[in-house]
Amino acid sequence: MIVNQKGEMTISNDGATILKKLDIVHPGAKTLVDIARSQDDEVGDGTTSVALIAAEFLKQVKPFVEEGVHPQVIIRSFRKGLQILLKQFDELSVKFSVNDPKLKRELLEKCAVTTLSSKIVAHQKDFFAKMVVNAVMQLDELLPMNMIGIKKEKGGALEESLLIGGVAFKKTFSYAGFEMQPKTYENPKIALLNIELELKAEKDNAEVRVDSVEEYQRV
């Protein structure tokens, strides 16, 4: 739980959210925050892990810096270790064909389940993993990932969440007799207008001056 200077409260176990809310001054700590943000922007997960790994790297190289080892030597060692690690990843990676939709979907759901295991919705990870994969599979090659939006509504259970294959927006019914009107339509005709249909409220204490009977009749 984090409470900022304005008294706003944030409860989260997400590393990226926590690091964004912290008021950090130390330059080394700011570097860790930037690393976590980059991880969140590029991958969307693993922010806590990347911050802990980077902190452990700094902890391990601190004795070498104190002994006078040049930072460039340490950086070259890290880069050499990175190449060894990438080679090991290639050996452990699983190859699959994108032409097999069943296998592709199965692997995507496994990735989604792994990602959701550390989130608040971990107990419903199987339910949301299928929903996430369905949303991604609906995107065309020309549509970016930010076309997937999330609308939050208070109340209800997590399992009541649903995926809408289209555009969803919140509109409150406020006209008289709306309880009697149907709430769903099948195969409707939709008109797209670029003008408002709602009546504008007149200005209070408006004053109209007329100089003749004809002007009064026109009003």
Secondary structure as UniProt FT lines:
FT   STRAND          2..3
FT   TURN            5..6
FT   STRAND          9..10
FT   HELIX           15..21
FT   HELIX           27..42
FT   HELIX           47..66
FT   TURN            67..68
FT   HELIX           71..92
FT   TURN            98..99
FT   HELIX           101..116
FT   TURN            117..118
FT   HELIX           120..124
FT   HELIX           125..137
FT   TURN            141..142
FT   HELIX           145..147
FT   HELIX           158..160
FT   TURN            176..177
FT   HELIX           178..180
FT   TURN            204..205
FT   HELIX           213..218
//
